[in-house]
Amino acid sequence: MIRKYVDVICLNDKGGNTRPLCLIWDEVRKIPITSIKEICPRSSLKAGGSGMRYTCVFSSRLVRHLFYDRGKWYVEMHDHVI
């Protein structure tokens, strides 16, 4: 597993909750998050690090863990493509 650091467009609501809406993969591609299955504090055992883990669904089928750790967002990747 590797970490792919990404920019994320988020909604920060008045209750103090953060919900990621979209990944900015590169200069061209924005990947919308279809749904979030789980939000919990976790460690990335495969890629290292810890923080808040969002289990995200992309394109209604692809599931990836998105982490927020020390002010940065990253995705656990098996390869370099989402």
GROMACS elastic network, one bead per residue, 0.5 to 0.9 nm:
[ bonds ]
;  ai    aj funct       b0    kb
    1    46     6  0.56176   500
    1    47     6  0.52858   500
    1    76     6  0.62778   500
    1    77     6  0.55047   500
    1    78     6  0.51710   500
    1    79     6  0.77663   500
    2    46     6  0.78291   500
    2    47     6  0.53984   500
    2    48     6  0.87807   500
    2    75     6  0.82234   500
    2    76     6  0.58822   500
    2    77     6  0.53013   500
    2    78     6  0.66714   500
    2    79     6  0.76786   500
    2    80     6  0.85877   500
    3    47     6  0.61012   500
    3    48     6  0.85540   500
    3    74     6  0.58998   500
    3    75     6  0.57117   500
    3    76     6  0.51288   500
    3    77     6  0.61690   500
    4    73     6  0.84945   500
    4    74     6  0.52552   500
    4    75     6  0.52407   500
    4    76     6  0.66156   500
    4    77     6  0.67770   500
    4    80     6  0.77718   500
    5    25     6  0.87391   500
    5    72     6  0.73046   500
    5    73     6  0.57851   500
    5    75     6  0.65019   500
    6    23     6  0.65841   500
    6    24     6  0.62276   500
    6    25     6  0.59682   500
    6    26     6  0.80076   500
    6    72     6  0.79995   500
    6    73     6  0.57709   500
    6    74     6  0.56004   500
    6    75     6  0.73764   500
    7    22     6  0.86150   500
    7    23     6  0.59906   500
    7    24     6  0.51093   500
    7    25     6  0.70535   500
    7    26     6  0.85434   500
    7    72     6  0.82110   500
    7    73     6  0.66718   500
    7    74     6  0.83223   500
    8    20     6  0.64557   500
    8    21     6  0.73239   500
    8    22     6  0.57682   500
    8    24     6  0.58712   500
    8    25     6  0.86804   500
    8    73     6  0.70158   500
    9    19     6  0.87214   500
    9    20     6  0.59808   500
    9    21     6  0.56307   500
    9    22     6  0.51840   500
    9    23     6  0.64321   500
    9    24     6  0.75179   500
   10    18     6  0.64955   500
   10    19     6  0.54299   500
   10    21     6  0.52917   500
   10    22     6  0.71443   500
   11    17     6  0.80204   500
   11    18     6  0.57247   500
   11    19     6  0.51402   500
   11    20     6  0.63060   500
   11    21     6  0.69039   500
   12    15     6  0.80985   500
   12    16     6  0.63451   500
   12    17     6  0.56473   500
   12    19     6  0.64879   500
   12    20     6  0.86968   500
   13    16     6  0.55459   500
   13    17     6  0.54845   500
   13    18     6  0.66414   500
   13    19     6  0.82036   500
   14    17     6  0.73814   500
   19    36     6  0.85458   500
   19    54     6  0.88228   500
   20    23     6  0.78846   500
   20    33     6  0.74101   500
   20    36     6  0.85944   500
   20    54     6  0.84017   500
   20    56     6  0.89419   500
   21    31     6  0.88381   500
   21    32     6  0.61710   500
   21    33     6  0.54063   500
   21    34     6  0.80584   500
   21    35     6  0.85900   500
   22    30     6  0.65730   500
   22    31     6  0.55062   500
   22    33     6  0.53025   500
   22    34     6  0.87613   500
   23    26     6  0.89351   500
   23    29     6  0.83979   500
   23    30     6  0.56495   500
   23    31     6  0.50509   500
   23    32     6  0.63275   500
   23    33     6  0.73876   500
   24    27     6  0.75249   500
   24    28     6  0.81738   500
   24    29     6  0.62048   500
   24    31     6  0.63554   500
   24    32     6  0.86992   500
   25    28     6  0.75994   500
   25    29     6  0.54748   500
   25    30     6  0.58442   500
   25    31     6  0.68945   500
   25    82     6  0.87342   500
   26    29     6  0.55036   500
   26    30     6  0.74147   500
   27    30     6  0.83495   500
   31    58     6  0.74238   500
   31    59     6  0.84207   500
   31    82     6  0.88188   500
   32    58     6  0.66006   500
   32    59     6  0.75914   500
   33    36     6  0.74446   500
   33    56     6  0.64680   500
   33    57     6  0.59874   500
   33    58     6  0.50091   500
   33    59     6  0.73529   500
   33    60     6  0.86388   500
   34    56     6  0.75017   500
   34    57     6  0.54776   500
   34    58     6  0.52028   500
   34    59     6  0.61061   500
   34    60     6  0.59710   500
   34    61     6  0.88504   500
   35    55     6  0.86592   500
   35    56     6  0.59631   500
   35    57     6  0.51998   500
   35    58     6  0.72531   500
   35    60     6  0.77898   500
   36    39     6  0.75007   500
   36    54     6  0.66794   500
   36    55     6  0.57073   500
   36    57     6  0.60834   500
   37    54     6  0.75441   500
   37    55     6  0.53972   500
   37    56     6  0.61146   500
   37    57     6  0.73119   500
   38    53     6  0.78556   500
   38    54     6  0.57948   500
   38    55     6  0.51316   500
   38    56     6  0.76152   500
   39    52     6  0.70296   500
   39    53     6  0.57155   500
   39    55     6  0.65233   500
   40    51     6  0.85530   500
   40    52     6  0.56818   500
   40    53     6  0.54048   500
   40    54     6  0.67859   500
   40    55     6  0.87665   500
   41    50     6  0.76775   500
   41    51     6  0.56263   500
   41    53     6  0.57635   500
   41    54     6  0.87438   500
   42    45     6  0.88392   500
   42    49     6  0.88884   500
   42    50     6  0.57607   500
   42    51     6  0.57277   500
   42    52     6  0.59109   500
   42    53     6  0.57537   500
   42    67     6  0.85579   500
   43    46     6  0.87858   500
   43    47     6  0.89274   500
   43    48     6  0.70568   500
   43    49     6  0.58013   500
   43    51     6  0.62614   500
   43    52     6  0.81041   500
   43    53     6  0.78353   500
   43    67     6  0.88671   500
   44    47     6  0.54690   500
   44    49     6  0.54590   500
   44    50     6  0.56714   500
   44    51     6  0.81977   500
   44    53     6  0.83265   500
   44    65     6  0.88972   500
   44    67     6  0.81126   500
   44    76     6  0.80375   500
   45    48     6  0.53436   500
   45    49     6  0.74480   500
   45    50     6  0.83847   500
   46    49     6  0.89181   500
   46    76     6  0.80334   500
   47    76     6  0.65788   500
   47    77     6  0.84750   500
   49    69     6  0.73403   500
   50    53     6  0.81688   500
   50    67     6  0.77156   500
   50    68     6  0.81290   500
   50    69     6  0.61040   500
   50    70     6  0.87321   500
   51    67     6  0.63278   500
   51    68     6  0.55864   500
   51    70     6  0.73508   500
   52    66     6  0.83271   500
   52    67     6  0.56054   500
   52    68     6  0.52069   500
   52    69     6  0.66613   500
   53    65     6  0.64051   500
   53    66     6  0.57542   500
   53    68     6  0.65816   500
   53    69     6  0.87449   500
   54    64     6  0.83523   500
   54    65     6  0.57063   500
   54    66     6  0.50165   500
   54    67     6  0.61510   500
   54    68     6  0.81733   500
   55    63     6  0.68928   500
   55    64     6  0.59999   500
   55    66     6  0.62799   500
   55    67     6  0.86853   500
   56    62     6  0.81637   500
   56    63     6  0.55769   500
   56    64     6  0.55201   500
   56    65     6  0.61040   500
   56    66     6  0.67533   500
   57    60     6  0.59809   500
   57    61     6  0.61982   500
   57    62     6  0.55240   500
   57    64     6  0.66566   500
   57    65     6  0.88879   500
   58    61     6  0.60782   500
   58    62     6  0.50552   500
   58    63     6  0.62847   500
   58    64     6  0.78805   500
   58    82     6  0.86717   500
   59    62     6  0.63317   500
   59    63     6  0.89949   500
   60    63     6  0.85036   500
   62    82     6  0.80738   500
   64    75     6  0.69357   500
   64    76     6  0.68082   500
   64    77     6  0.78517   500
   64    82     6  0.84783   500
   65    74     6  0.85090   500
   65    75     6  0.58904   500
   65    76     6  0.59196   500
   65    77     6  0.86511   500
   66    73     6  0.69685   500
   66    74     6  0.58037   500
   66    76     6  0.68274   500
   67    72     6  0.80379   500
   67    73     6  0.55596   500
   67    74     6  0.53367   500
   67    75     6  0.62697   500
   67    76     6  0.80510   500
   68    71     6  0.65332   500
   68    72     6  0.56206   500
   68    74     6  0.67375   500
   69    72     6  0.53818   500
   69    73     6  0.64225   500
   69    74     6  0.79748   500
   70    73     6  0.85028   500
   77    80     6  0.65192   500
   77    81     6  0.77464   500
   77    82     6  0.78266   500
   78    81     6  0.83624   500
   79    82     6  0.80892   500
